[in-house]
Amino acid sequence: MGQRIAVLGTGKMGEALLSGMLRAGKPAHEVLVTTRRAERAEELAARYGVAAVSNREAAEQADTLILTAKPQDMGALLAELAGYVPADRLVVSGAAGITTAFVAQRLGAEGLPVVRVMTNTPVLVDEAMSAISAGPHATEEHLRRTEEIFRPVGKTIRVPESQQDAVTALSGSGPAYFYFLVEAMIDAGILLGLPRATAHELIVQSAVGAGVMLRDSGEHPVKLREAVTSPAGTTIAAIRELERHGVRAALLEALEAARDRSKQLAAGD
């Protein structure tokens, strides 16, 4: 029998991860889920053919526990699990700001391997960016197992845990910044006289195309921007206004604020 994996607190992100594992070939009978609501558990069991169990049952039966609770709910989840997680389990924590040391200390299992992962909402369309960090007792094998879980729903990268607050600010929250920018650009299109649906289609496809070029061309973003920026043209006129209004500085300050908030979550604020 293969390794049993339990997804604890299975919301949208947890369900996307569950779906990705099954599409990658993980047998449904090797996957357990836990939820806060009984009707949600029944829904997941019927949809995916997995077993819905309690948190304690998951800790006792699964080889790998994936904690998908929100940061503010993580303390209560760990308190419920404390004393039921043997030291030979792998615990994967996906909550922003929650350190591997916090998880291990609350679970109280000596030498427990904990891996911290920060993913993002494109996990729902298999385009997530998941940053993986090893806790003190996590080995290369534990990291590989974690990568196998997250790779079906996007790309993975390993980072030192000391960088996870910055990762949270940059890519964990990152999709929201793009949505914010697209929203503003659609509004600008309407201001310039375009119907909303037309502005939406123009901007969304431009964003998709630009993202693919950034990913696949190997070029620095400055080079790609310069390729669009003709002398005395429309693009440089727009960029001048963006610089004049301090958009670059605002982004730097925004990401610093997100990084600081991630640190506050770790402190329980």
N, C-alpha and C positions, 0 to 999 in steps of 0.2 A: 504494500500500500504506500502511496506517495505521501508527501508532507501535507498535513492538514493546515489550512489557513483560515483564520477567523477575522472578519471585518467587524469591529465593534463601533456602535453608534452610526449605523449605515444611513447617512443622508444622501444628498445628490452626489457629492464627491465620492463617498464610499460606494455608492451604487455604480458609478462610472468605473471605478477601479475594479469592482466585482465583475462587471460586464466585460472589461478588458481582459481579465484573467481567464474567463471562460472562453472568450473568442480566441485566446492564445493557446487553448487546448487543455486548460486545467479542468479535470473532471468535476462536475457539480457536487458529487458526493464527498469531495475532499475540501469543500468550502462551507464555512459556517458564517452566519450573520447574527448580529444582535441589533436591536432597535429599542427606542424608548416607548413606542406604541405597538400594541399587539396587532392592530390592523395593518400597520406598516410591515411587520414581520411576516404576516400571512401573504401580503402582496408580493414581497420579495421571494418568498418560498415558492409561490405559484408561478411567478414569472421566470425564475431562473433554475428551479429545481434544487435549490440549496436548502440546508437545514437551518431553521431559525431557533436559536437557543438563548439562554440567559448569559449574562456576562461571565458569571462564575463557571458555567458549563463550558463556555468557550475557552476560558483559561485552563481548564482541566483537560480538554480534549484536543486543542489545536497545538501544532508545533510553532506556528507563527501567529502573533496577535498584532493586528493593524489597528491602531487607535485613531479614529477619525472624528472624535468629539471636538467641539469648539474649545478654544483655550479656557474660557470661563467655566466650562463644564468638565475640564480634565481632572481637576482635583477630586470631584465627587466620583468620577469613574474609577480613578486609581484607588480611592478609598474602598470602593466596592470590591476591587480586584485584590487588594492587599492580603497576602497570606495564601492566595490561591494560585499564584503564578510560580511554577518551579523554575529553578535557575537554569535549566536547560532549554527554556523557551527563548525564542527571538521576539522581542517587542519592537514594533515600528511605530513611532509617534509622528503624526502629521499635523500637530497643532502649532500655530504660530507662537513663537516666543517661549515655548515649553522645552526646557533643556533635557538632555538624556540623563543628567544627574538628578534632576527633579523627578523624572519618571522612576528611575531605579530606586531612589530613596523612598518614595511613596509606596512602591510595591514591596520593598523590604526583602528582596531575594538577593543573597550574597552572590556577586559575580554575574548578575543577570546581564546578558547582552542587549543593549538598546541601540537602535538606529533612528536617527532623526531625519525626516524628509519634509521639504517644503515643495509642494506642487502648486498648480494653479488651475483655474476653472476650464481652460481648454482641454483638460482631462476628459470633459464631456464629449469632445469630438476627436479624441485620440491625438491631440496636438499639444499635450502638456509639456511643461518644463519642470522636471523634478530634480531638486538638488538633495543629495544624500550625504549624511555625515555619520561617522561611527562614534559611538560612545566608548568609554574606556575598555569595556569587555567585549566589544564587537570585533569579530575577526574578518579576514578577507572573505571567508565563506558566507558570513552573515551579510556582508555588503553585496556579494553576488546574488544571494537569494532575494535581497530587497530590489536590486536592479531587475531581476527577472519578473518581479511583480509589477513594477512601474513602467517597464519598457513597452509593453503592449499599448499603453495609452499616451505615448509621446517619447520625448528624449530625456535621458538621465545624465547627470554630471555629479562627480564627487567633489565636495568642498570640506575644508576643516569646519568643525562646528562653530568656531569663533566667527565665521563669516555668515552664519545662517540669518542673523538679524538683517544684514545687508541684502542677502538673497530674498528675504521676505519683502523688503521694501522695493526691490528692483523687479523681481519676476513673480513673486507670490501675489503682490498687489498690482503688478504691471498691466495685466489686461484692462483694469479699470481706467488707467491713464489713456490707453488707446481709445477706449469707448468714449471717454470724456472729450478727447480731441476730435473724434469722428462726429460726435454730437454737435460740437461747436462748428465744425466745417459744414455740416448739413444745414445748420441755422444760417451760416454765411451764404450758402447756395440759395436759400430762400430769400435772403436779403437782396441777393443779386438778381432775383427774378425767376429762379427755377422752381418748378413744382417740387414738393417735398420728396415724392417718390423718385423723381429723376435725380435730385441731389443725393438721395440715399444710395441709389444704384451706382452713381458715378464715384462717390467717395469710398464705398465699401469695396468695390472692385479695385480701385486704385490702392487701397490699403492691402488687399490680398496680394496684388501684383508686386507692390513694393516689398512686402514681407518675403515673398518667394525670391526676389532678386537679392535681398539682404542675406538670405539663407544660402542660396545656391551659387551666387556669382563669385564669392570669395573676396569681393571688393570692400574696402572701408566705406562706411556710410558717407563720409565726406566726399569720396570719389563719386559715389552714386548721386549725391546731391549736386555736385558740380556739373555732372553730365546733363542735368536738367536746367542749369542756371546759365542762360545766355547773357552776354554783355548787354547792359541797358534793357534787359527783357522784363517780362512779367514776374518771373520767379524771384529775381533779385530784389524787385520792388517789394514783394511780399515779405521776403526774409529780412529786409531792412526794417520793416515795421515790427516783425516778431522780436528782433534784437532791441529795437527802441523801447518796446514794452516789457523787456526783461523776461521773456519767456524761458530762455535757457537758465537764468538765475532762479526763476520760480520753480523749475523742475528740480534743480539741485536742492533747494530748500525743502521741497515737498518730499523728496526721497529721504532726506535726513530726518524729517518729521516721522515718516513711516518707520524708519529704522529705530528711532527713539521709542516709538509706541510699541514696537516688538519687544524691546528691552523691558518696558514697563509691564507688559503682559507676563513676562517671565517672573517679575517681582510680585505679581498678583495685584497690580493696581488697575 
